């Protein structure tokens, strides 16, 4: 597989809503392999096809090598808990920049696997946060949009000062 170039914030591609995957073939498998290699090289725990300029609804998450790789094609949230948690988030497209984001602590979501089979699952805690973060990116919502204007402006000033 190949480590691909990652779009850097504020690239307009990061605001692009991704199209659903309709063909589950060898090209999709190659894309997933490239995403995994690119994510590990970044490094990160999640990446979407949009991060590498491919605007299809594909995400790869690997919280830890021993947990294995999770591949979600066309993921969508069905339900979210009222309980929330605050977690530090960032992006492979904005290395070194992080801040706390509040999101629902648990979700129910559906997705296709790499073969095209539909699944429904529940996720809690850090996995739920990561899935929501990546689905936002697939919807063209960069994580900074989840911050207050004050936090976002402060982070952007730091990012620009650091040469971002």
N, C-alpha and C positions, 0 to 999 in steps of 0.2 A: 504494500500500500504506500501511499504518498503523504508527506506532510505538506499541506497546502497553505498558501498565504492567507492570513486572517485580515478581514476588513478592520481598519482602525477607526474608532470614534473620532470625528463625527460623520463618517461616511454615510451618504444618503441611503445606501443599501440596508443599513441597520434599521431604517424606518419602513422597510418594505414588508407588506403582508405576504406571506408565502402561500403558494398554491398547493392544493392537496396532491399527494402522490396517487397516481392512478395505475401505474405500471410497476409491478414488482418483479424485477429482472436482475440480470448480472450487473447492469449499470448502477442500480440501487445498492447492491452489495458492495460494489467498489466505492461508491460514495460513503457508505457507512464505515468501511475500513479506513478511508482517507480521513473521515471525521474523527475516528478514534485515535489514529496516529497524530493528527494535528492537535487534538485536545491534550493528549499526553505530553506532547512536545511544548505546549504553551507555557506552563502546565495549567490544567483546569479540571473541574469535576463534571462539567457539562458543556456541550457545544451544539449549535444548530447548523444546518446547511447554510442558512443566511450569513453566518459568521464568515463563511468562505465564498460568499457571492453566488451561491446556488439557492434560488428562492423557492424551495420546496419544503413541505412540512416534515422534516426529518430532524430528530435530535438523538444524541448519544449521551448517556450519563454513566459515569463510573465513580461512585463515591469512594471506593477503595478497591484495589485489585482483587482482594479476597472476596469481595461481594459480587464481583463479576460486572460485566458490561450490560447496560440496559439500552435497548434500541426502541424508540417510539416513533412510529410513522403516523402522521395525521392525528396527533394527540389532541384531546379536548377535555376540558373539565366539565363534569356533569353536575357536581355538587361540591360545596366547600363548607367547612365548619365555621361556626360563629367565633369559636375560640381562635385567637391569633397568637403568633410568636414573632419576636424580633430577632432577626438574623443578619449577620454581616454578609453582604453580597458584593459582587464585582463582576467583571466580564473579561473574557479572553481578548475582547476588542479594546479594552481600556486597562491594560496591565498596571497593577500597583494601586489603582483607585478602588477604594471600598467604602461602604457606609452601611448603616443599619436600615433594613427595610422591614416593615410589618406586613405579614401575609397570613391568610388562614393556615392553621396548624395541620389540618387534615383535609384531604380531598378525595373524591371519587372521580375517576377519569376513564376514558376509553381511548383506544389506539389500535392501529394495525401492527402486527409483527412484520418481520422482513419477508415473510411468505405471503402476506396480505390477509392473514386471519385476524378478525376483530377480537379484542379483549377488553374487559372492564376490570379495574382494580381499585383498591383503596391504598392511599399512601399517607403516612403521618410523618411529622417531624422534618428532619433535614431533607429527606427524599421528596416530600410534598413541596417543600420550599423550592427545591431545584426544578422540579417538574413545572411549577407555576412560573418560575423565572424563564425557563426555556420556551414555554408556550407563549409567554409575553413576547419574547423575541420573534417567534414564528408569526405573531400577529403584528409585528412592526413596532412593538413597544419596548424601547431600550430601558433597562432597569433604572436609569436616572429619573425617568418619568414617575417612578413610585416614591421619590423623595419629595419633601417639602421644597418650595422654591428657595428658601433660605439655605437648606442643606445642599441642594443642587448647585446653587450659585457658588457657595463656598468650595464645594468639591471641584467644580469646573475651573475656578481660579487656581486652585492647587495643581490641577492637571495641566493647565496651560503654562504655569510657572515651571513645572517639571519638564516641559518640552513636549507634552502630549499632543 
